[in-house]
Amino acid sequence: MKAYFIPGLAADKRVFRHIHLPEGFEAHFIEWIKPRQNESLGSYALRLAEQIDTGQPFVLIGLSFGGMLAVEIAKKFSPKQLILIATVPHHSHLPGYYKKAFELGMHRLATPGLIKNFVYFKRFFTSESPEDKIIIRQMARDMDHAFIRWAVEAIMQWDAGEEEIEYFHIHGTHDEIFPHRYTRPTFSIFKAGHLMIFNRAADINTVLNRVLSNSQF
């Protein structure tokens, strides 16, 4: 069965380099497309879904910002399994101070240049391997500034509605972007941060193997 991966903001398929699926699953990586002016997160997600063969059973795995997009896709196309990593399944799980920052327009201070510099210099204090640090910095360097500006605005205006969907949510207890205390993950990885996809990939792979191997497809 095909498993489609959606990366996080300012990232691409390289972010999943340490992720391994159980036998019987074939990994496919969604590529970013250019957002339309003032496009909502939901509208963008459905255009992104054109890369998915929805006529066949599939698994959808979303990381961080990609998890929000995966939620929107799952509402329409019902994957056999929706797996969310280091993200939130609903706008109500975002910290209250995000909403306050949006109301004050402070989210616009998170410029692409500031985000890029933050990602770059934080690597001096994190535990990723030297090779992973290089890849993270390369992804930050390569990010599209217009896309980042649109994505930050879309996240702040995201309204996931009231529709209930089934998902499996993996989250780090020390996630600094989407704090663990504001969401209700299915499985928590102790002391893992937002970029646990790099330095706690073994733990994530163990959970993925358990979830996908035990699912009744």
C-alpha positions, -999 to 999 in steps of 0.1 A, spaced: 0 0 0 12 35 -8 20 58 22 21 95 13 43 118 34 38 155 38 68 174 53 68 203 76 72 240 69 106 249 54 113 212 48 111 186 20 113 148 17 148 149 32 132 153 66 120 117 64 154 102 57 155 81 88 119 69 86 113 33 77 79 17 70 70 -19 76 70 -44 48 41 -39 24 41 -1 24 56 20 -3 67 56 6 58 85 -16 66 121 -9 43 150 -16 60 180 -33 51 216 -24 31 236 -49 27 274 -52 -1 287 -30 -27 311 -45 -30 346 -31 -49 345 2 -55 308 -2 -68 290 29 -50 260 43 -79 237 34 -80 249 -2 -43 244 -6 -45 209 10 -70 197 -15 -49 209 -44 -19 192 -28 -40 160 -27 -39 158 -65 -6 141 -61 -23 112 -43 -39 83 -60 -71 85 -40 -87 58 -61 -66 32 -42 -63 26 -5 -36 47 10 -19 59 42 -13 96 49 15 108 72 19 145 80 47 162 99 42 195 117 26 219 91 22 189 69 1 173 96 -25 201 94 -26 197 56 -30 159 61 -60 165 84 -77 186 57 -70 160 30 -83 132 52 -117 149 56 -124 144 20 -105 114 9 -105 91 40 -71 74 41 -69 40 56 -47 54 83 -39 91 91 -8 95 111 2 129 125 37 136 138 48 167 158 17 186 149 -19 193 161 -50 177 147 -72 208 152 -68 246 156 -82 244 191 -50 225 201 -28 255 192 -16 275 222 -38 304 232 -9 328 228 -8 320 191 -43 333 188 -34 364 208 -3 370 186 -25 367 155 -50 392 169 -22 417 175 -6 410 141 26 398 159 28 367 137 39 389 109 71 395 129 81 359 122 97 368 89 112 341 66 147 356 74 141 354 111 129 318 108 158 308 87 183 323 111 166 307 141 167 273 124 204 278 115 218 289 148 197 266 169 216 237 155 246 247 177 225 236 207 207 206 194 215 169 193 211 160 157 240 143 139 265 165 120 250 152 87 215 160 98 225 195 110 238 201 75 205 189 59 184 210 82 204 241 74 202 233 37 164 230 39 162 263 57 185 280 31 164 266 3 130 276 17 107 299 -4 101 331 14 68 338 -2 56 303 8 67 308 44 48 341 46 17 325 32 19 294 55 23 314 87 -8 334 78 -27 303 68 -19 285 101 -31 315 121 -64 315 102 -69 278 101 -104 266 111 -106 228 111 -143 229 118 -161 204 140 -158 173 118 -144 143 137 -118 122 119 -98 92 131 -60 96 134 -30 84 153 -9 112 167 28 109 177 41 139 197 72 148 218 68 158 254 93 186 249 79 200 216 87 237 216 65 246 186 33 228 195 36 222 233 25 188 244 2 202 272 -21 218 246 -28 187 226 -38 150 233 -15 127 214 -21 90 210 15 83 217 41 106 235 78 103 230 95 113 263 118 143 261 115 145 223 114 180 207 98 193 175 125 179 153 124 144 168 120 131 132 158 134 131 171 125 166 143 102 178 135 85 145 141 50 160 113 57 185 90 70 157 98 40 135 89 16 164 55 33 168 48 34 130 56 -3 127 32 -11 155 4 11 141 7 0 105 14 -37 111 -16 -40 135 -40 -20 113 -68 -39 96 -67 -27 60 
